[in-house]
Amino acid sequence: MTDPPVGWDLPDHQVAEIRDFLRDCAETAAGTVDAARPEAVLTEFARTSGYRHTEDELVTGCKIAWRNSVHCVGKANWRVLDVRDARQATEPDDIYEACVEHLRRATNGGRIRATITVLGAQPPDGPGPRIWNSQLVRYAGYRQPDGTVVGDPETVAFTEWARSLGWPGGAGGPFDILPLVISAGTAPPRWYPLPADAVLEVPLSHPTLPWFADLGLRWYAHPAISDQKLRMGGLTYPAVPFSGWYTSTEIGARNLSDSNRYDMLPVIADRMGLDRRSSRTLWQDRAMLELLTAVMHSFELHGVTIVDHHFVAEAFVRHERREQAAGRTVDACWRSLVAPTGASTTATFSRRYPETVRLPNFFPHEPREAGGANGPGCPVTGHGG
């Protein structure tokens, strides 16, 4: 039996995606293009509906995907991304261990390392590995009988789903670490507790307001996004936890301050003695500034990497100039670049970018129907946190 022709039974867009990916990998890595590689890959893809990326393709492709992301203000650091190849982890227990090791490696004792862990590719005949959490570390949200929430209101549905899987819940406090929920193939999802040594948390205090520490606020050291899939060179990787470092506004101006999250601004304003009878007193702005100050102070005090919104905006503009010099267009969503506080004072405020989505890239998972192949539908939360 002879091999089918290159690209046999493959649509043109798929052939172009694979060819473009292999060319971009070679050019980005400053290597030479192996003319035989695209032909071999297309032949294998036509025959088996898949192929295996080389280690170099995996590493370079992940870096390009970060560079192509339209929603990340920190992608100026795309060249230093630490890519972990965990494609051999196929069972839930192995996936869990890969996630725990991801947290330890990315945390790096507080010197946060930009890290991605790539689990197995989506097979052509069934579901692949799936991490159901929106991030590897999130705080639980417990709905009370009176409708109030202890913890993070954004994770209430996930918390209840995890408990339906058998998780007994935490202590019932505002900062209980959720378990990981993992599935592989057609097996139902399973929950796993995160070991304490894999999760670094930062207790929040303030440099000039001694009472701030009494609020008992804390946050985890870095976001490890785990509910996105990576499309790369014709293949889809459905489980690719990705860690970077926090911008202080993510914690202080959103997670802890949004009224539908921890809603701490009224509490802080009252402790500051601010007049909350009218928004004209700017009590929200004054309270948020002190919350941001506490976040920056606390992360620095405990030796954990964090950046402010001015620094990251200036870094993005420098990234834009480097990309232009390399002959590449920078695609970005303006809303994702501009800080939720002090927006007009940042370097990206007056700049605009095309929002073209280029491959390789990251995409959110589609919602799963209840009772689907990977078990009951999970109300996966967004990228908050």
C-alpha positions in Angstrom: 0.0 0.0 0.0 1.5 3.3 -1.0 1.4 6.5 1.0 -1.3 9.0 0.2 -0.1 12.2 -1.4 1.0 15.0 0.9 -2.1 16.8 2.3 -4.4 14.1 1.0 -8.0 14.7 2.2 -7.0 17.7 4.3 -8.7 21.1 3.8 -6.6 23.9 2.6 -6.8 25.9 5.8 -5.4 22.9 7.8 -2.5 22.4 5.4 -1.7 26.1 5.6 -1.9 26.1 9.4 0.6 23.3 9.7 3.0 24.7 7.1 2.8 28.2 8.6 3.4 26.8 12.1 6.5 24.8 11.2 7.9 27.8 9.2 7.2 30.2 12.1 8.9 27.9 14.6 12.0 27.6 12.5 12.2 31.4 11.9 11.5 32.3 15.6 14.1 29.9 16.8 16.6 31.3 14.2 17.0 27.9 12.8 16.9 26.5 9.3 13.6 25.3 7.8 13.7 21.5 7.3 12.0 21.2 3.9 11.2 17.5 4.6 9.4 18.1 7.9 6.2 19.7 6.6 5.8 17.0 4.0 6.3 14.2 6.6 3.9 15.9 9.1 1.1 16.4 6.5 1.4 12.8 5.3 1.2 11.5 8.9 -1.7 13.9 9.7 -3.6 12.7 6.6 -3.2 9.1 7.6 -3.7 9.3 11.4 -5.4 12.7 12.1 -2.4 13.7 14.2 1.3 13.8 14.7 3.7 14.6 17.5 5.5 17.9 17.9 9.2 17.7 18.5 10.5 19.2 21.7 11.8 22.3 19.9 8.4 22.8 18.1 6.6 22.4 21.5 8.8 25.0 23.2 8.9 27.5 20.4 5.2 27.1 19.6 4.1 27.8 23.2 6.2 31.0 23.1 4.7 32.1 19.9 1.2 31.4 21.2 1.9 33.7 24.2 3.3 36.4 21.8 0.1 36.0 19.7 -2.3 36.4 22.7 -4.5 39.5 22.4 -5.4 39.5 26.1 -2.1 39.4 28.0 -0.4 42.6 28.9 2.6 40.7 30.1 3.5 39.0 26.9 6.6 41.2 26.5 8.3 38.3 28.3 7.4 35.6 25.8 11.0 34.6 25.1 11.7 33.6 28.7 8.6 31.3 29.0 9.5 28.0 30.8 7.8 25.2 28.8 7.3 21.9 30.6 6.6 18.9 28.4 4.1 16.7 30.4 2.6 14.9 27.4 3.4 11.6 28.9 0.9 12.3 31.8 -2.3 10.6 30.6 -4.0 9.3 33.8 -5.7 11.7 36.2 -3.2 10.9 39.0 -0.3 11.7 36.7 -2.0 14.9 35.5 -2.5 16.0 39.1 1.2 15.4 39.9 2.1 17.5 36.8 -0.1 20.3 38.1 1.4 20.2 41.5 4.9 20.3 40.1 3.8 23.2 37.8 2.9 25.2 40.9 6.1 24.5 42.7 8.2 25.3 39.7 6.4 28.5 38.8 6.3 29.7 42.4 10.1 29.3 42.6 10.3 30.3 46.2 8.5 33.6 45.4 10.6 34.6 42.4 7.7 33.8 40.1 8.7 32.1 36.8 6.5 32.4 33.7 5.6 28.7 33.2 3.4 26.6 31.0 2.9 22.8 31.4 1.7 21.0 28.2 -0.3 17.9 28.8 -1.4 15.5 26.0 -3.0 16.6 22.7 -6.6 16.1 22.0 -7.0 12.6 20.4 -9.1 12.4 17.2 -11.5 9.8 18.7 -12.4 11.2 22.1 -11.9 13.7 24.9 -8.5 14.6 26.1 -7.2 15.6 29.5 -9.1 18.4 31.2 -8.4 20.5 34.3 -11.8 21.9 35.2 -10.6 24.7 37.5 -10.3 28.1 36.1 -7.0 28.4 37.9 -4.9 25.8 39.7 -5.3 27.9 42.9 -8.6 29.5 43.7 -10.5 30.2 46.9 -13.8 28.5 47.6 -17.1 30.3 47.9 -19.7 29.0 50.4 -23.3 30.2 49.9 -25.0 30.8 53.3 -28.7 30.2 54.1 -29.4 33.9 53.9 -27.9 34.2 50.4 -24.6 35.8 51.5 -21.3 34.2 50.5 -18.3 33.4 52.6 -15.2 33.4 50.4 -15.2 34.2 46.7 -18.6 34.6 45.2 -17.2 33.9 41.7 -16.4 30.3 42.7 -19.7 29.4 44.4 -20.9 27.2 41.6 -17.6 25.4 41.2 -17.4 24.9 45.0 -20.8 23.3 45.1 -19.9 21.1 42.1 -16.6 20.0 43.8 -18.5 19.1 46.9 -21.0 17.0 44.8 -17.9 15.0 43.6 -17.0 14.2 47.2 -14.8 17.1 48.3 -15.8 17.7 52.0 -15.0 21.4 51.8 -12.5 23.4 53.8 -12.8 25.1 57.1 -15.5 27.4 55.8 -13.4 30.5 55.9 -12.9 33.2 53.3 -9.6 31.8 51.9 -10.1 28.0 51.7 -8.1 26.5 48.8 -10.3 24.6 46.3 -9.3 21.1 45.1 -8.2 20.4 41.6 -10.9 18.6 39.5 -9.3 16.6 36.7 -10.6 14.2 34.0 -9.0 12.1 31.3 -10.7 10.3 28.4 -14.3 9.3 29.2 -13.7 8.7 32.9 -15.7 11.0 35.3 -13.9 13.9 36.9 -12.0 13.4 40.2 -11.0 15.9 42.8 -7.5 16.2 44.4 -6.4 18.3 47.3 -3.5 20.7 46.7 -0.6 20.1 49.1 0.2 23.0 51.3 3.8 23.2 50.1 2.6 23.8 46.5 0.6 26.9 47.3 2.3 30.1 48.4 0.0 32.7 49.9 0.8 36.3 50.9 -0.8 37.8 54.0 -1.7 41.5 53.4 -0.5 44.3 55.6 0.0 48.0 55.0 3.2 50.1 55.5 1.4 52.9 57.4 -2.0 51.6 58.5 -1.3 49.1 61.3 -5.0 48.0 61.5 -4.9 46.7 57.9 -3.3 43.4 58.9 -6.3 42.8 61.3 -8.6 42.4 58.2 -7.0 39.0 57.7 -6.7 39.4 53.9 -4.4 37.3 51.8 -3.9 36.2 48.2 -2.0 33.5 46.4 1.3 34.2 44.8 0.5 33.9 41.1 -2.3 33.1 38.7 -2.1 29.7 37.1 -4.7 29.8 34.3 -6.0 26.3 33.6 -9.3 26.5 31.7 -7.8 27.3 28.3 -6.8 25.2 25.4 -3.8 25.7 23.1 -4.3 25.4 19.3 -0.9 24.8 17.7 0.2 23.5 14.3 -3.1 21.7 13.6 -3.2 20.1 17.1 -5.2 21.1 20.2 -3.9 20.7 23.7 -6.9 20.9 26.1 -4.9 21.1 29.3 -2.1 23.7 29.5 -1.8 25.4 32.9 0.0 28.7 32.4 1.5 30.9 35.2 2.7 34.4 35.2 3.2 37.0 37.8 0.5 39.3 39.1 -0.1 43.0 38.3 -1.1 44.6 41.6 -4.4 45.9 40.2 -5.6 42.4 39.4 -5.7 41.7 43.2 -6.3 45.2 44.7 -8.5 46.7 42.0 -10.5 43.6 41.0 -10.3 40.4 43.1 -10.5 42.0 46.5 -12.5 45.2 45.6 -15.2 44.3 43.1 -18.6 44.3 44.6 -19.3 40.9 43.2 -16.1 39.5 44.6 -14.6 40.2 48.1 -16.1 43.7 48.2 -13.5 45.1 50.6 -13.7 48.8 49.7 -16.5 49.6 52.1 -14.8 47.8 55.0 -11.5 49.6 54.3 -13.2 53.0 53.9 -14.9 52.6 57.2 -11.6 51.7 58.9 -10.1 54.9 57.3 -13.0 57.0 58.6 -14.1 58.0 55.1 -17.5 59.5 54.3 -19.5 56.9 52.3 -22.7 58.8 52.1 -21.9 60.0 48.5 -19.6 58.9 45.7 -18.6 62.6 45.5 -16.2 62.1 48.4 -14.3 59.6 46.2 -14.2 57.1 49.1 -13.9 54.2 46.7 -10.9 55.7 45.0 -9.1 56.5 48.3 -9.8 53.0 49.7 -8.7 51.3 46.6 -5.4 53.2 46.6 -4.6 52.0 50.1 -5.6 48.4 49.1 -3.2 48.6 46.1 -0.5 50.0 48.4 -1.0 47.0 50.8 -0.8 44.5 48.0 2.4 45.9 46.6 3.9 46.3 50.1 3.0 42.8 51.2 4.3 41.0 48.1 7.5 42.9 48.3 7.8 42.3 52.0 7.5 38.5 51.5 9.8 38.4 48.5 7.1 37.5 45.9 7.2 38.9 42.4 4.6 41.5 41.5 4.5 44.4 39.1 2.5 47.6 39.1 0.3 48.8 36.2 2.7 51.5 35.2 5.6 49.2 34.9 3.8 46.6 32.9 2.3 49.1 30.5 5.7 50.6 29.7 7.1 47.1 29.2 4.3 46.4 26.7 5.2 49.6 24.7 8.8 48.5 24.6 7.6 45.1 23.4 5.6 46.7 20.6 8.7 48.5 19.4 10.8 45.3 19.4 8.1 43.5 17.4 7.9 46.3 14.9 11.6 46.2 14.4 11.3 42.4 13.8 8.6 43.1 11.1 5.7 41.7 13.2 2.4 43.3 14.1 1.3 43.5 17.7 -2.3 42.3 18.3 -3.9 43.2 21.5 -7.2 43.9 23.2 -7.2 47.5 24.6 -9.4 46.5 27.5 -6.9 43.9 28.6 -4.0 46.3 28.5 -5.4 49.2 30.4 -5.4 49.0 34.2 -8.8 49.3 36.1 -7.3 52.2 38.1 -5.2 55.1 37.0 -5.9 54.1 33.4 -5.1 57.4 31.8 -1.7 57.6 33.5 -0.4 54.4 31.9 1.6 54.2 28.7 -1.0 52.0 26.9 -4.0 54.2 27.5 -3.7 56.3 24.3 -2.6 53.4 22.0 -4.7 51.2 19.9 -3.9 47.8 18.4 -5.6 45.4 15.9 -7.2 42.4 17.6 -6.4 39.8 15.0 -6.3 36.3 16.5 -3.3 34.5 15.0 -2.3 30.9 15.4 -0.9 29.3 17.5 -3.0 30.8 20.3 -5.0 30.1 23.5 -8.8 29.7 23.5 -11.4 29.2 26.2 -13.0 25.8 26.5 -16.5 25.4 25.2 -19.1 24.6 27.9 -19.7 20.9 28.3 -23.3 19.6 28.5 -24.4 18.0 31.7 -23.8 14.2 31.5 -21.4 14.6 28.6 -18.4 12.5 27.9 -16.3 14.1 30.6 -18.9 13.7 33.3 -21.4 16.3 34.6 -21.3 19.8 33.2 -19.0 22.0 35.2 -19.8 25.6 35.8 -16.2 26.7 35.1 -15.6 30.2 36.2 -13.9 32.9 34.2 -10.3 34.1 34.5 -11.0 36.1 37.6 -8.5 35.7 40.4 
